[in-house]
Amino acid sequence: MFYWVYDIPSWAFCLLVVGVCVLFAVGGLVLTRPLVRRLVGPPPGINELVGNIVQAAGAFYGITLGLIAVGAWQTHGEADMRVLHEAASLGSLYRDVSTFSEPQRSELRALLREYADFLIEKSWPAQRHGQLALGANELLLQVQDILTTSEPTNEIQKITLREAFTQYNELAMARRMRLQAVAGGMPGMIWFVVFAGAAASLMMTWLLMSERQWAERLIVALLAVLVGLIIFLTAAMDNPFRGEFSVGPDALINVRDQLMK
């Protein structure tokens, strides 16, 4: 996968994919038209036979590409839920440590606010380029050290500390799942099927004949636009934390601005 496409604006990414599909389809149609005319004769040629094959192959490829796009959308939605889980765990942990006695309460709240700031201001910009910002793990380790050295003096403090550890583990797990999704994406074999299927589907249309060249070129171009748009949508959702069309830190921003004031 060419990850550099996620560093350009989404509209440019879309125009690039659609433009390549249209150029391939219309350019191939123009270049192969003399050869096709010699092989199948003048219009209408073998339009009925080719039309049936294009219809069957197009339906098969359309279903396949649609299922791949749905899978990419589900992956995008799961990444969003992971961020929501991480934000919810962070907020719950912040509320739990707010009941601690001093100086642990102030230390833990300051570390958690710093952790939220780090995610929003450093981790997310790095994730959009497929990179991992270093530093968040050290903050969580400091939180863990304070929790493990806390000594509750009554039953209420014991319950609160136990709940804080539970939320801390949930936060750490959600963070690991998010980091795993940063480097995720569909396997290269699936992308090979997507591109090969698109090329084969568009190449079949080169065998269709019409007395009006502008009409056949327009039809092929419109088909290429449709294929390009679906490929763009699939690619944009394939890496949920890359590019403009990515999962944002809105849930973490809400926790920081509303709970950690």
Sequence and secondary structure as in RCSB ss.txt:
>XXXX:A:sequence
MFYWVYDIPSWAFCLLVVGVCVLFAVGGLVLTRPLVRRLVGPPPGINELVGNIVQAAGAFYGITLGLIAVGAWQT
HGEADMRVLHEAASLGSLYRDVSTFSEPQRSELRALLREYADFLIEKSWPAQRHGQLALGANELLLQVQDILTTS
EPTNEIQKITLREAFTQYNELAMARRMRLQAVAGGMPGMIWFVVFAGAAASLMMTWLLMSERQWAERLIVALLAV
LVGLIIFLTAAMDNPFRGEFSVGPDALINVRDQLMK
>XXXX:A:secstr
  GGGGGS HHHHHHHHHHHHHHHHHHHHHHHHHHHHHHH STTTTHHHHHHHHHHHHHHHHHHHHHHHHHHHHH
HHHHHHHHHHHHHHHHHHHHHHTTS TTHHHHHHHHHHHHHHHIIIIIHHHHTTT   TTHHHHHHHHHHHHHH 
   SHHHHHHHHHHHHHHHHHHHHHHHHHHHHT    HHHHHHHHHHHHHHHHHGGG   S HHHHHHHHHHHHH
HHHHHHHHHHHHHSTTSSSSS  SHHHHHIIIII  
